[in-house]
Amino acid sequence: MARPDNARITEVFDSTAAQYDRQIRFSERRLLGNPRRWAIGHASGRVLEIAVGTGLNLPLYGPDVTAVTGIDLSAGMLAHAQQRIADHRLTHCEVRRGDVQALDLAAESVDTVVSTLSYCTIPDPAAASAEAMRVLVPGGRFVLVEHGPSTNPVLTWFMRAIEPLTLRLMADHLVRNPVPYLEDTGFVIDSVDRTGLGGNCFRVLAHKPE
């Protein structure tokens, strides 16, 4: 089966934008252990959030964060993010359309990159990792939360079995392990914790070498 490209991913998320928050909150609560607050708690300074979606993370950023730029392919998802910014008066946040595999940001211009449940969908995670490395300052942090293969082999087998369906309907790679993409790009992995149902949620802290 052909892997979803940018056009297909845009189509999927434009069509599901109105239901996205309700659907993802159920999945996160039941399967992943509410990972967003953990991720945002490790962000500071100037933040780039890749695949920002409807902006669920934006109200969670604390006083250590001075500015947030969110990038996403889907105009439908971004419309919800922009409404969330207005509703919460998040004057330090902005969102815009863009491709996280080819960012329109200057090199060494952000202090933290945040990715929550985006590596499962990005067509080329290696390219996204390289772009994150480029825009981070030396020593800058990459905070990533992602679902992936379970520590339970039976559950992983089941996830692999249904992955062709999730790819076709939701552009979602169920068992893509995000860690090797960061390692291969040259990030230093500081910690990897496995939480959620059967250890299928990765909580990763990494940084760009000085």
C-alpha positions, -999 to +999 in steps of 0.1 A: +000+000+000+013+035-009+022+056+021+002+087+026+018+119+012+013+155+022-018+158+000-035+128+015-026+138+050-041+173+044-072+157+030-076+134+060-072+161+086-092+187+069-121+163+068-118+153+105-109+186+120-143+192+136-142+159+154-105+157+161-104+170+196-131+147+209-116+116+192-080+122+202-088+130+238-106+097+241-076+079+227-051+097+248-070+092+280-077+055+274-046+044+256-017+068+261-020+081+296-026+118+289+009+126+276+004+163+266+011+179+300+042+159+304+055+171+270+047+208+275+062+207+310+096+202+293+094+231+269+110+265+275+121+296+256+111+299+219+091+268+210+084+252+176+055+228+177+054+206+147+021+194+134+003+216+159-031+204+147-061+221+165-037+236+191-047+214+221-012+220+236-012+258+233-031+267+265-008+244+285+025+262+279+038+279+311+057+310+319+090+295+309+079+296+273+083+330+256+069+323+222+052+294+203+051+288+166+029+260+154+032+245+119+006+222+103-004+212+068-042+213+074-060+246+071-090+229+087-070+220+118-053+254+120-087+272+120-095+255+153-060+263+166-065+300+157-099+300+175-082+284+205-056+312+205-083+338+204-104+322+231-075+319+255-059+352+245-026+334+238-007+364+225+026+346+225+013+319+201+010+318+164+001+291+139+005+288+102+005+264+073+037+247+065+056+215+059+076+203+089+098+184+065+109+217+050+105+245+076+105+282+067+124+290+099+160+303+103+187+280+115+192+280+153+161+301+159+142+280+185+151+266+219+126+237+221+109+215+194+077+198+206+061+169+188+030+153+202+015+124+181+029+137+148+057+112+139+030+086+132+017+107+103+046+127+089+056+111+055+093+114+061+102+115+098+139+116+090+134+149+071+114+163+099+141+153+124+168+169+103+147+202+101+143+201+139+180+197+143+186+227+119+163+251+136+173+243+172+200+262+190+230+241+201+219+223+232+182+229+223+157+203+234+135+180+214+104+168+233+085+140+217+054+120+226+043+092+202+025+059+201+044+030+186+051-007+190+040-021+224+062-039+248+035-066+246+043-087+215+007-098+211-006-062+211+022-052+186+011-081+164-025-068+165-014-032+157+006-044+128-023-064+115-046-033+115-020-008+104-030-010+066-065+001+076-053+030+098-030+041+071-057+042+045-084+058+067-063+080+091-028+083+076-016+067+108+014+044+112+006+025+144+039+009+150+065+034+138+092+038+165+102+074+166+135+070+185+158+058+156+149+088+135+162+111+162+193+090+168+201+088+131+199+126+128+224+131+155+202+139+185+215+129+219+187+108+235+184+118+272+155+095+282+129+072+267+100+062+289+073+038+279+038+044+293+002+039+282-015+006+272+011-021+269+039+005+269+028+018+235+034+055+243+069+068+239+080+098+260+113+110+246+137+138+257+166+145+234+189+175+226+210+189+199+247+186+207+265+218+217 
